[in-house]
């Protein structure tokens, strides 16, 4: 397969009437220099989407375009702000069906629904290159006259200006050009793309998982839980796109979303349909497990190499080679496991189930009670389970007991986080205290696994004496870290367990 090319596009769009005349941009003391008119282009772009426009409703466009200098398949993905998008480009290998490299990237959005040609746009483009007063490239300004066809029938015409930043320029650099055009009568467009404008009102409807609304403590607990489910499903789907693009930390964020949602389904289980919640939890556990191999290997390798880096001798360098070789051998397998899982029918069915869960979750009659009455008792019960686990810990006890306490602490932290949008500051403060616990216990777990791995690698066949010695030292250092964390936990826990953090959890309390 051809490797896609990714281009970061910083662009602003403006609407203008048919008789609009481009103003002179240079010589106004605004930092704009010369403007060079370029040959007129005639572009034809076929846009692809699902029948219900799932891509457009997520501010994503997929097109096949000819007639310009970048003929090919273009997938435009949203970025951190409205003016910026990432454009993934592939050459014209296929005529009527988008290439699998691009359809796979948006599989978490389409959820396997067929991609159809939903509109064809023919554009007469009059481009100009804009330079600053020092002769450096500032932007490309295009004056586009667009005709829209849907199902072979002409539907509409419009005119639009685009101002795209030159390489190395920012959105702020475009402001003098935008200001001059607005002063001449242009209006900043409310459309994310030409396709959205062409497709009409349906293309600007909310995505399948709309933004969660705010819920007051006196409203039903069902409303608060639906908002919670919506937030985590939305985060999960957003992370899906990041994982498929190979973006940093995306696997971790997707796994966290799955864990938080699974934890909520467990903690608040008395307010939900048991069969429905259990089925979702089972599938979320499966996908978290599929993602785990990749993420756990990454975290483990980073910790081992960081520990060896502090030794700075030949033995450590020999051990570093062993770590990279042994853990690196699993990297491709872990990545392939994630890719296979995320393209499977089981995963697509999970996405459908998650979207449906956000839209129409299934609750028990108890969820009709006000949030202030129904939710705090479940948080208290989660806290009590954690406190019971902590009381059973011993400073020299088995790692498994500490790992079990970590799981309980995560449930409690996630539950407090879940209540924060409803109960506000008191819940956020409790969540902050529990974060201290989960971070310590997370470090404990990472160090314990690193110590076990170092010992296993040291005893592996073919590992030389120097490397084995360094790995043994690494094992001892990681076990020392385990004991250090346990000592710190013993000091921190009484502060976290202070009852003042939980006074707001009295039954019926409304902050």
N, C-alpha and C positions, 0 to 999 in steps of 0.2 A: 504494500500500500504506500501511496505517496504521503509523506509527512506534511500535514497542513502548515501553512504559514500564518502567523498571528500578527495582526497589525493593530496597535492602539490608536483609536480614532477619537480625536477631540473636535467636536463639531457643534455648531449652532445653526438652527433653521429659522427662517423668517418668511412670513406670508406677505405677498405683495399683490396688488390688483394687476389686471392684465396690461394696463397702460403705464405701469410704473416705469420710470426712467432711472437707471443707475446714476447716482451722483458721482461727482469727482471726489475721490477719496484722499488724494494727495494735496499737499500744500496748505493744509488747514491748521498746522501747528500741533497736530495730534500724534506725531511720531510716525505717520504713514508716509512712505516714500513713493517710488514708482509703482504703477500698475500695468502689467503686461497682458494684453488680451491674447488668448490662445485659440486654436482652431475649434470650430463648433463640432460637437460630437452628437451622434444619434445612437442612443442606448435602448436596448430592449431587455427587460428584466421580468422573468416569471417568478412569482413569489409562491412559496409552498408553506402549508400549514395544515393542521387537522381541521375537520369539518366544523368544530366548535371554536377554532382559532386559539388553541391553547398557547401557541408560541407568541402570537401578537399580544395576548393578555398578560404575558410575562415580559413584555418589552423585548422580545427576541424576533429577529427576522431571518429567514432563509430564502435565498434567491439564486437563480441562474441568470447571469447577465452577460451580454455581448455588446460590442460596439465601442468599448473604451480600452484604455491601456491595461486594465486589470480584468479582462474577460475571465469568467470562471464561476465557480460556486462560492458564495459568500454567506457565512453565518455570523450575524451580528448579535453580540451578547452584552447585556447591561453591565455597567461598572459601578463605581462608588457614587457617581453623580450623574445628573441628567445629560450633561454635555459629553460624557465619555463613554465609549463602547469599545469592546474588543472585537475585531473582525477576523474570523478564521477563514482562510482562503484555500481553495483547491482548484486545480485546472479542470477544463471541460472534458472529463473522460466519459461522462454519461449525459445523455440528452434529456430524458424525461423523468428520471428518478434521481433524487439527491443521493450523493455518495454515502456509503455506510459509515465512513469516518465522521461525517457531520450528523447523521441521524442518530448515531450512538451517543454523541455528546449531549443531545437533548432528549434522550430516552426517558429521563426522570420527569420531564415536563410533559411529553406526549403520552407516556405510559403505554407505548406500543400502538397507539391509534395511527391509522394510515396518514401519510403526508400527501396532500393533494395540491395541484396547482390551483390556487384560490384567486389569483389576479395576475394580469399582465400589464406592465407599465412601459409605455414608450416615451422616451424623454429626449427633447432637443436641448442639449446642454451647451451653454456658452460660458466657458471657464476663463478666469483671469488669475494671474499670479500676483499677489500683493507682497511688496517688500517694505521693510521699515526704512527710516530716514538714513540708516547706515548701509543700505543696500543688501541687508540680510533677509532671507525668505521669512515671511510672516504668516501667510495663509494662502489658501486657494479659495477664491470666491466663484461660485457657480450660479448662473442664472438659468433655472430649469423650467421648461414648459412641458407639462406632463399630461398625457392622455391615458385613461384607465379603461381596461377591458376586463370583464368578468364573464366567464363561460363563452368567450368569443364575441360578446356584445359590448359595444362602447357604452360606458357608464358616465364618465365625468372627465373634466379637464381642470387643471389648476396650474398656477405658477408659484414657484418657491425659490428662495435663495438659500444656499448653503455656504457657510464659512467654516472651513476646516483648517485647523492649526497645522503649520509646517512642522517637520520633525524637530523635536527639541523645544517646541513652543507649548505654552500652557493655555488653559481656558481664559485666564486673565489677560494674556497677550492679545486675545481677539477683541477685547472690549472696545478699542478705538474704532475698529471696522464696524462692529455692531452699532455703536453709538451713531456713526455717520449714516448708516443705512436707516436706522430708526428715525433720525432727524429728517430724512428724506421721505418718510411715510411708510416704511416697512414696519411690520409688527412681529414680535417674536412668536414663533409657532407653538401651538399647544400639542403638536403631534410628535411622537418619538421617531417616526419614520414615514416615508412616503406610503409604504404599504398600509400602515395603520390608518392613515388618512383615506386611502383608497377603499379600504374594507368597511369603513363606516362605523356606526356606534358599537356594534358587537365587538370590535377590536379593542375598544377602550374599557370594556367591562372588567370587573375585578378578576383575578385569576381564580382557579378552582378552589384554592384555599385563601380566602380573603383575610385581611388584617383582623386580629383579635380585638374585640371591643373592651372597654373598661367596665368593671362590674363592681357595684356597691355591696358592702357586707350584708345589707338587708335584702338584696336580691337572692333568688334561688341558688343553692349550691350548684345546681346543674349548669347555670349560666357561667359561673366561675370556672367549672371544670371544662366546659366546652371551650372557653377562651384559652385555658391552659393547653388543652389538646391541640387547638389551632396553632398556637405559638410554636409548639415543638414539631408539629407536622410541617409547618412552613419552613422552619430551620432545617429539618431533615431534607426536604426537597431542594432547598438552596445549596446545601452541602453536597448533594448528589451531583450537581453540575460541577462543583469544584473538584470532586474526586475524579470525575471523568476527564477533566482538563489537567489533572495532575498538579493542582495548585497546593502550595504548602499548607499543612495543618488541616486540609479538608477532610481526610480520613478521620482524624481525631474529632473534629467538630461534628461529623456525621454520626460517629459512634456515641458521642456525648448526647446528641439529640435523641438517639434510640434509647440510651440508658435512662435519660430523664423521663421520657414518655413511659417507658416500661415501669420505672419506679412509681410514677404517678398512678398508673393502672393498678399497682399493688397497694400503695398506701391508702388510696381512696376507693379501694375495691368495694366496701359496703355500700357505696353510693352508685355503683354501676351494675349492669347486667353481667353476672359472673361468667357465663359462657362467652359472651362477646369480648370481655376484657381478657379472659384467659387465652383466647385464640390470638388476639393481637399481641399479647405479651410473648407468646410462644414464637411468633414470627419475628418479632423485634429481637428476641434473644438469638434467633438463628442468624439474622443479618449482622448483629453486633459481633457474633462469633466469626463470621466470614471476614469482617473488617479487622478483627482483632489480630490475626497473624501478622498482617502488614504493619499495623501500628505498634504492636508489642515488640516486634523485631527492631523497628526503628528506634524506639525508646531504649531498648536494651543495648544496642550497638553504641548509641550515643553515650550512655553511662559508662560502659566498659572502656571505650576509647578515651573518655575524659579522665577516668581513673588512671589509665596507663600514661597519659600525657603528663601527669604530675611526677612520674618517676624519672623520666628523662635519662635513660641509659640504654645500652645495647639490648639488655634483656627485655626491657619494655617494648623496644621497637620490634623485636622478634615476636613478642606476644601480640602486638598490634596487628602484625601480618596474619597471625592465626585467627584473631577475632574477625578481621575483614574477610578472610577466606571462608571461614565456617559460617558466619552469619550472612555474608554476601551470597553464599550459595543458596540460601533460602529466600532471598529477596525476589527473584524472578517468579518463584513458585507462589509466594505470598501475593504478589501483584496480579498474577494470572488468576489466583483464587478469587480475588476481589472482582476482577473484570468479568469472570464467568458468572459469579453470583449476581452481579448487577445487570446482566443481560438475560437472566433466566426468567422463565414464565412465573416461577414462584415469587421472585422479587417484584415483577410487574404487578402480580396479584396483590402483594403487600402494599405497593404504592396506591393501588385503587382502594384498598381497605383503609389506608390512612386518610386519603382524601374524603372518603365517606364518613370516617370517624370524626373528622373536623366539621363536616357538614351536619351530620345527624348522629351524634353519639347516642349510645343506649344506656339509660340510667335506670336505677331502681327507684321505687316510690320515695325512698328516704331523701333523694336528691332534690325534692321539691321544697325542702325546708330551707330557711334563710342560710346563706353562707356562714354568717356569724354563729349560728347554732350547730350546723352540721360539720364544718371543717375543723375547728379547733380540737374537738375530742380525738380526731384521727391523728392530728399532729402530736397530741400528748401521748397517744399510744405508741407512735413511732419513736418518740423521745424515750419512753420507758424501755422499749426493746433495746435501744442503743445503750442506755445507762446500765441495763442488766449485763450486756456483753462486756462493757468496760469494767464492771466490778469483777468479772471473772478473769481479767488479764493479769499476768504476772510478768515482771520485768525480764525474767529468764525463761518465759514460757515458749511454747511452740509458735512458729511463724503463722500457722494456720489460724490460730485463735485471733491474732492481731489482724489477719486478713479478713476474718469474719466481722470483726469490729469495724473495719474500714467499710465494708459493704453496708452495715447498719448505719454508719455515719453518713454515707452518701445518700441513703434513703431519707434520713432526717434533714440533711442539707437541701436536697432537691425538694422535699415537701415544704420547707420554710421558703425557699425561692418561689415555689408555686403559689404560696399564699400572699407573697409580697404585693402583687398587683391589686389584691383585694383589701388587705389589711394594712398596707403601707409600711411606715417606718419600723414599728415593732417587729414585724416579720423579717424585714431586711436586716435588722440588727441581729436577730437570732441566726439567720442564714450566714451572716458575717462571722459570728462566733463558730458556727459549725464548719465554716470553710477552713478555719485554723486547724481543726481536727482532721478533716479529710486531706488537707495538704500534708500534714505530718505523717498520717498513715499511708498516704500515697508514696511518699519518700521511703517509708519503711518497706513497703511492698517492692518498690523498684530495687532497693538495695539488697533485699533478701533474694530476689530472683537473680540479680547480677552476681551475687556471691555463689549461688548454686551453679550458675553458668560458668563462671571462672573456674570452679573446681572441676566441672565436667570437661571443659576444654583442656585443662592441664593434664587430665588423665587420658585424653584422646590419643589414639594411635598416630604415631608420626610426629608428635609434638616434642621438640627438642628440650634439652635441659634448661637452657636460658629462658625460653618462652614459658616453660612449665614453672620455673622459679618466679618469674614476674606475675604469672597468673595466680600462683599461690599467694603472693603478696597482695594482689588485687582482691582475692577472696577475703583475706584477713581485714583489709581496709573496708570492704563492704559490710562485713559482719560488725566491725567497729561502728560503722554508720548506723546499722540497725540498733545497736545498744545506745548510741547517742540519741537517736530519735525517741526511743522508748523512755529514756530519762527526761527528755524534753516534754514528752506527752504527759508524763506523771505530773509535771509542774503546770502545764497548760490546762489540763482537764478540769481541775476545780474551778478555774475562772470561767470556763465555758459552761460549766454545770451550775453556775450561780442562778438561783431561781428568778432573779430579777429579769432575766432575758425571756422568761416564759410566763410572766404574770398576765399578759394580754390573752393568754390561752384559756382563761376561765370561761366556762360554758356561757354562751350568750354575750360575751364581751364584744363590744363594737368600738374600735379605736376611733 
